[in-house]
Amino acid sequence: MPKGFVAANLKELNRRSVYSLLRSQGEISKAEITRQSGISAPTVIKIVDYFAELGLLVEGGEGSSALGRKPQLLRYAPDAAYAVGAEYDGLHLHIGLVDLAGRTRRILRRRVESDLRALITRELAPAVEELLAQDGLARGSVKGLGLGLPGVVGPEPRGIRFAPFVGVEEPFDLGPLLAGLEAELGLPVAIENDANAAALGEYEARGLGESGDLLFLELGRGLGAGLILGGKLRKGPRAFAGELGYVVLEPGHQASLGEPGWLERRIDLGAFWEEAEREGRPSAASIRRVTSLVALALANLCVAADLDRVVVGTAGMEGFGGDVVAALEGELARLSVLPVRCEPPAAREPGISGAAGLAAERWLDGVFAG
């Protein structure tokens, strides 16, 4: 047992183990929890009673047994708690109510200012209140707010280093602004890079387990990606992992954090989205221009990290997202020596569900430790 490991650590570990089994199995008996977890039967009973008080499980039907009395099944109850997930791209705010299984219950969308400070101090709280009022869910069932932001979030817990599309061009401590938002809403707030949040939501929706890999590509006003390796989100010591816009494929280029990266400037996503808004969809030539350049970065990353799957975020691409995915896969088939699949998201709203999952995870940390 590690030095400094105390009874409270064991209690938390046991609760996490039982919760993981409940969530993954959906229905399971106390005896089966004991068998699979290796936790003693009396301890399992205490944990089950604790979770039942919180509404995290309910009694299901009877299970099967070759001998003797049939075991009573316990059913996981993901609607015991909800979190609000918010995705902000610098122009639009998408927020939704999400249960513990990552299912989105209701979504609200609105156009907002391209200013992060204004979003946090003026626009988020009214949007959350409107969402909750529309849904009618009991306020006590909502445990937190997760917010995905288009910038480098971290490595400080509540800091954002660089987000030029929303008015942040140098390291900025969001702590005081978030504290005000938390006081106004009465909810704790978690923040993360938008592509990272979407990657987490998509990973959960695909059920990739504890050791899977996933690259989630975000084509918004900027270019970013969320990278999950061995079941863990890769952020890096400077929280810069996945910033594909800064990939350089031109000798002699002088990089600067104070301006868009080489690849981001070359693909000109601003022109891509302006054309999509003006014409209803970008032209085939624009799709080829963007995907041919993005595929260069993806091919290098996928080969270097031995990744075989890229999920392409298609938010805002209604009507042409399939063309973007197909074009990227075609380019990767030509450029990569290893096969790489390109797929649209399996999650309904990966950015929303992923951001909400961050807030739910914080609440569950308290449940396990309490």
C-alpha positions as CSV (number, residue, x, y, z in Angstrom):
1,M,0.0,0.0,0.0
2,P,1.5,3.4,-0.9
3,K,3.0,5.5,1.8
4,G,0.4,8.0,3.2
5,F,-2.5,5.8,2.0
6,V,-5.3,6.0,4.7
7,A,-8.7,4.5,5.3
8,A,-10.4,7.5,3.6
9,N,-8.4,6.7,0.4
10,L,-9.6,3.1,0.5
11,K,-13.2,4.2,1.1
12,E,-13.0,6.5,-1.9
13,L,-11.4,3.9,-4.1
14,N,-14.0,1.3,-3.2
15,R,-16.8,3.7,-4.0
16,R,-15.3,4.5,-7.3
17,S,-15.0,0.8,-8.1
18,V,-18.6,0.1,-7.3
19,Y,-19.8,3.1,-9.2
20,S,-17.8,2.1,-12.3
21,L,-19.3,-1.4,-12.2
22,L,-22.8,0.1,-11.8
23,R,-22.3,2.4,-14.7
24,S,-20.7,0.0,-17.1
25,Q,-23.1,-2.9,-16.3
26,G,-26.3,-1.0,-16.0
27,E,-27.8,-3.7,-13.8
28,I,-25.8,-5.8,-11.4
29,S,-26.3,-7.7,-8.1
30,K,-24.5,-7.1,-4.9
31,A,-23.0,-10.5,-5.1
32,E,-21.6,-9.8,-8.6
33,I,-20.2,-6.5,-7.4
34,T,-18.4,-8.3,-4.6
35,R,-17.1,-10.9,-7.1
36,Q,-15.9,-8.6,-9.7
37,S,-14.5,-5.9,-7.4
38,G,-12.9,-8.0,-4.7
39,I,-14.5,-5.7,-2.1
40,S,-16.0,-7.5,0.9
41,A,-19.7,-8.1,1.0
42,P,-20.4,-5.9,4.1
43,T,-18.5,-3.0,2.5
44,V,-20.4,-3.4,-0.8
45,I,-23.7,-3.3,1.2
46,K,-22.6,0.0,2.8
47,I,-21.7,1.6,-0.5
48,V,-24.9,0.4,-2.2
49,D,-26.9,1.9,0.7
50,Y,-25.0,5.2,0.3
51,F,-25.6,5.4,-3.4
52,A,-29.2,4.5,-3.0
53,E,-29.7,7.5,-0.6
54,L,-28.3,9.7,-3.3
55,G,-30.5,8.2,-6.0
56,L,-27.6,6.8,-8.0
57,L,-29.2,3.4,-8.1
58,V,-32.6,1.8,-7.7
59,E,-33.7,-1.8,-7.3
60,G,-34.3,-3.5,-10.6
61,G,-35.8,-6.9,-11.2
62,E,-34.5,-10.4,-10.3
63,G,-31.4,-11.8,-11.9
64,S,-30.9,-15.4,-12.9
65,S,-29.4,-18.1,-10.7
66,A,-28.8,-21.8,-11.4
67,L,-29.1,-22.6,-7.7
68,G,-31.1,-21.1,-4.8
69,R,-32.8,-17.7,-4.6
70,K,-32.5,-15.3,-7.5
71,P,-30.4,-12.2,-6.7
72,Q,-32.0,-8.8,-6.6
73,L,-30.5,-6.6,-9.3
74,L,-29.4,-3.0,-8.8
75,R,-30.0,-0.6,-11.6
76,Y,-27.8,2.5,-12.3
77,A,-29.9,5.7,-12.3
78,P,-28.1,8.4,-14.5
79,D,-30.9,10.8,-14.0
80,A,-30.1,11.2,-10.3
81,A,-28.0,14.3,-11.2
82,Y,-27.5,16.6,-14.2
83,A,-24.9,19.1,-15.2
84,V,-25.0,22.0,-17.7
85,G,-22.5,21.8,-20.5
86,A,-21.7,25.0,-22.4
87,E,-19.8,25.3,-25.7
88,Y,-18.5,28.7,-26.8
89,D,-16.9,29.3,-30.2
90,G,-16.5,33.0,-30.1
91,L,-19.7,33.7,-31.9
92,H,-22.3,31.2,-30.6
93,L,-23.1,29.7,-27.2
94,H,-24.6,26.2,-27.1
95,I,-25.7,25.0,-23.7
96,G,-27.5,21.8,-22.7
97,L,-28.6,19.8,-19.7
98,V,-26.8,16.4,-19.5
99,D,-27.3,13.4,-17.2
100,L,-24.6,11.2,-15.7
101,A,-24.7,8.9,-18.7
102,G,-23.9,11.8,-21.1
103,R,-27.4,12.0,-22.5
104,T,-28.5,15.6,-23.5
105,R,-31.9,16.4,-22.2
106,R,-32.4,20.0,-23.6
107,I,-30.3,22.4,-25.7
108,L,-30.4,26.2,-26.0
109,R,-28.5,28.1,-28.7
110,R,-27.9,31.8,-29.1
111,R,-25.5,34.2,-30.8
112,V,-23.2,36.1,-28.3
113,E,-20.4,38.6,-28.2
114,S,-16.9,37.7,-29.3
115,D,-15.6,38.6,-25.9
116,L,-14.8,36.1,-23.2
117,R,-15.2,38.6,-20.3
118,A,-18.6,39.6,-21.5
119,L,-19.6,36.0,-21.9
120,I,-18.8,35.1,-18.3
121,T,-20.0,38.3,-16.6
122,R,-23.1,39.1,-18.7
123,E,-24.3,36.3,-20.9
124,L,-23.8,32.9,-19.4
125,A,-25.9,33.2,-16.2
126,P,-29.0,34.4,-18.1
127,A,-28.6,31.6,-20.7
128,V,-28.3,29.0,-18.0
129,E,-31.3,30.3,-16.1
130,E,-33.3,30.3,-19.3
131,L,-32.3,26.7,-20.1
132,L,-33.4,25.6,-16.6
133,A,-36.7,27.5,-16.8
134,Q,-37.5,26.0,-20.1
135,D,-36.8,22.5,-18.9
136,G,-38.4,22.7,-15.4
137,L,-35.8,20.4,-13.8
138,A,-35.5,20.8,-10.1
139,R,-32.6,23.1,-9.3
140,G,-31.1,20.7,-6.8
141,S,-30.6,18.1,-9.5
142,V,-28.1,20.3,-11.3
143,K,-24.7,19.9,-9.9
144,G,-22.4,22.2,-11.9
145,L,-21.6,24.0,-15.1
146,G,-18.8,22.9,-17.5
147,L,-17.6,25.4,-20.1
148,G,-15.6,24.7,-23.3
149,L,-13.6,27.7,-24.5
150,P,-11.7,28.3,-27.8
151,G,-8.3,28.8,-26.5
152,V,-5.4,27.4,-24.5
153,V,-6.9,26.6,-21.1
154,G,-4.4,26.0,-18.3
155,P,-1.9,24.9,-17.1
156,E,-3.1,27.0,-14.1
157,P,-6.4,25.6,-12.8
158,R,-8.5,28.6,-13.9
159,G,-6.2,30.3,-16.3
160,I,-6.4,30.8,-20.1
161,R,-3.2,31.6,-21.9
162,F,-4.2,32.4,-25.4
163,A,-7.6,32.8,-27.1
164,P,-7.4,35.6,-29.7
165,F,-10.8,34.9,-31.2
166,V,-12.4,35.9,-27.9
167,G,-10.2,38.8,-26.9
168,V,-7.5,37.0,-24.8
169,E,-4.0,37.5,-26.2
170,E,-1.9,37.0,-23.0
171,P,-2.2,34.8,-19.9
172,F,-5.4,35.7,-18.0
173,D,-6.6,34.5,-14.6
174,L,-10.3,33.7,-15.0
175,G,-10.6,32.9,-11.3
176,P,-12.3,36.1,-10.1
177,L,-14.8,36.2,-13.1
178,L,-15.7,32.5,-12.6
179,A,-16.1,33.1,-8.8
180,G,-18.7,35.8,-9.6
181,L,-20.5,33.5,-12.0
182,E,-20.5,30.7,-9.5
183,A,-22.0,33.0,-6.9
184,E,-24.7,34.2,-9.3
185,L,-25.7,30.7,-10.4
186,G,-25.1,28.9,-7.1
187,L,-23.2,26.2,-9.2
188,P,-19.5,25.3,-9.4
189,V,-17.9,26.0,-12.8
190,A,-15.3,23.9,-14.6
191,I,-13.5,25.1,-17.7
192,E,-11.6,23.3,-20.5
193,N,-10.5,23.9,-24.1
194,D,-13.5,23.3,-26.4
195,A,-11.8,20.6,-28.5
196,N,-10.7,18.8,-25.4
197,A,-14.2,18.9,-24.0
198,A,-15.6,17.6,-27.2
199,A,-13.0,14.8,-27.3
200,L,-14.1,13.7,-23.8
201,G,-17.8,13.8,-24.8
202,E,-17.2,11.8,-27.9
203,Y,-14.9,9.3,-26.2
204,E,-17.6,8.6,-23.6
205,A,-20.3,8.3,-26.3
206,R,-18.2,5.7,-28.1
207,G,-17.6,3.6,-25.0
208,L,-13.9,3.3,-25.7
209,G,-13.1,2.1,-22.2
210,E,-10.2,2.8,-20.0
211,S,-7.4,2.5,-22.6
212,G,-8.6,3.7,-25.9
213,D,-7.3,6.4,-28.2
214,L,-9.1,9.2,-30.0
215,L,-8.3,12.3,-32.0
216,F,-11.2,14.8,-32.2
217,L,-10.7,17.5,-34.8
218,E,-12.4,20.8,-34.3
219,L,-12.9,23.1,-37.4
220,G,-14.3,26.3,-35.9
221,R,-13.0,29.8,-36.3
222,G,-9.6,28.3,-35.4
223,L,-8.2,24.8,-35.8
224,G,-7.8,22.6,-32.8
225,A,-7.9,19.0,-31.7
226,G,-8.6,17.0,-28.5
227,L,-6.3,14.1,-28.1
228,I,-7.0,11.1,-25.8
229,L,-4.3,8.5,-25.4
230,G,-4.7,5.3,-23.4
231,G,-8.0,6.6,-22.0
232,K,-6.4,9.9,-20.7
233,L,-6.8,13.4,-22.1
234,R,-3.4,14.6,-23.3
235,K,-3.0,18.3,-22.3
236,G,0.8,18.6,-22.0
237,P,2.7,20.5,-19.3
238,R,1.8,23.8,-21.1
239,A,-1.8,22.8,-21.9
240,F,-0.9,23.1,-25.6
241,A,-1.6,19.6,-26.8
242,G,-3.9,19.5,-29.9
243,E,-3.2,23.0,-31.1
244,L,-2.9,21.9,-34.8
245,G,-3.2,25.5,-36.0
246,Y,0.5,25.9,-35.1
247,V,1.8,23.0,-37.2
248,V,4.5,24.4,-39.5
249,L,5.1,22.9,-42.9
250,E,7.2,25.7,-44.4
251,P,11.0,26.2,-43.9
252,G,11.9,29.7,-42.8
253,H,8.6,30.4,-41.1
254,Q,8.9,32.6,-38.0
255,A,6.4,31.4,-35.3
256,S,4.7,33.8,-32.9
257,L,2.2,33.0,-30.2
258,G,0.8,36.5,-30.7
259,E,-0.8,35.7,-34.0
260,P,-2.5,32.7,-35.7
261,G,-0.3,29.7,-36.4
262,W,1.1,28.8,-39.9
263,L,-1.5,26.2,-40.7
264,E,-4.4,28.2,-39.3
265,R,-3.4,31.2,-41.5
266,R,-2.9,29.0,-44.6
267,I,-6.3,27.3,-44.5
268,D,-8.2,30.7,-43.7
269,L,-11.1,29.3,-41.8
270,G,-12.6,32.8,-41.7
271,A,-13.1,32.8,-45.4
272,F,-14.4,29.2,-45.3
273,W,-17.1,30.0,-42.8
274,E,-18.0,33.3,-44.4
275,E,-18.7,31.5,-47.7
276,A,-20.7,28.8,-45.9
277,E,-22.9,31.5,-44.2
278,R,-23.3,33.5,-47.4
279,E,-24.0,30.6,-49.8
280,G,-25.4,28.0,-47.5
281,R,-22.4,25.8,-47.8
282,P,-18.7,26.3,-48.9
283,S,-17.8,25.4,-52.4
284,A,-16.1,22.1,-53.4
285,A,-12.9,24.1,-54.0
286,S,-13.0,25.6,-50.5
287,I,-13.5,22.1,-48.9
288,R,-10.6,20.8,-51.0
289,R,-8.4,23.7,-49.9
290,V,-9.1,23.3,-46.2
291,T,-9.1,19.5,-46.1
292,S,-5.9,19.0,-48.1
293,L,-3.9,21.2,-45.7
294,V,-5.5,19.9,-42.5
295,A,-4.8,16.3,-43.8
296,L,-1.1,17.1,-43.9
297,A,-1.0,17.8,-40.2
298,L,-3.3,14.9,-39.4
299,A,-1.2,12.4,-41.4
300,N,2.0,13.4,-39.6
301,L,0.3,13.2,-36.1
302,C,-1.5,10.0,-36.8
303,V,1.6,8.2,-38.0
304,A,3.8,9.6,-35.2
305,A,1.3,8.6,-32.5
306,D,0.0,5.5,-34.3
307,L,-3.6,6.7,-34.2
308,D,-6.2,4.9,-36.4
309,R,-9.3,7.1,-35.9
310,V,-10.1,10.8,-36.4
311,V,-13.5,12.1,-35.4
312,V,-14.4,15.3,-37.2
313,G,-16.6,17.8,-35.3
314,T,-19.4,18.7,-37.7
315,A,-21.1,21.4,-35.6
316,G,-22.3,24.1,-37.9
317,M,-21.7,21.9,-41.0
318,E,-25.3,20.7,-41.4
319,G,-25.6,19.8,-45.1
320,F,-21.9,19.5,-45.9
321,G,-20.2,17.8,-42.9
322,G,-20.2,14.5,-44.7
323,D,-18.3,16.0,-47.6
324,V,-15.7,17.4,-45.2
325,V,-15.3,14.0,-43.5
326,A,-15.1,12.1,-46.8
327,A,-12.6,14.6,-48.2
328,L,-10.3,14.3,-45.2
329,E,-10.4,10.5,-45.3
330,G,-9.6,10.5,-49.0
331,E,-6.6,12.8,-48.4
332,L,-5.4,10.6,-45.4
333,A,-5.6,7.5,-47.5
334,R,-3.1,9.1,-49.9
335,L,-0.8,10.7,-47.4
336,S,-0.6,8.2,-44.5
337,V,1.3,4.9,-44.7
338,L,-1.1,3.6,-42.0
339,P,-4.9,3.4,-42.5
340,V,-6.8,6.1,-40.6
341,R,-10.6,6.3,-40.4
342,C,-12.4,9.6,-40.5
343,E,-15.8,9.6,-38.9
344,P,-18.5,12.1,-37.9
345,P,-19.3,12.3,-34.1
346,A,-21.3,9.5,-32.5
347,A,-22.3,11.9,-29.7
348,R,-25.3,14.2,-30.4
349,E,-23.4,17.2,-29.0
350,P,-19.9,16.1,-28.0
351,G,-18.8,19.6,-26.9
352,I,-21.8,20.0,-24.6
353,S,-21.8,16.5,-23.2
354,G,-18.0,16.6,-22.6
355,A,-18.1,20.0,-20.8
356,A,-21.0,18.8,-18.7
357,G,-19.1,15.6,-17.9
358,L,-16.3,17.7,-16.4
359,A,-18.7,19.4,-14.0
360,A,-20.4,16.0,-13.2
361,E,-17.0,14.5,-12.5
362,R,-16.2,17.1,-10.0
363,W,-19.5,16.5,-8.2
364,L,-18.9,12.7,-8.2
365,D,-15.4,13.3,-6.7
366,G,-17.2,14.8,-3.7
367,V,-19.6,11.9,-3.6
368,F,-16.8,9.4,-3.6
369,A,-14.8,11.3,-0.9
370,G,-17.8,12.3,1.2
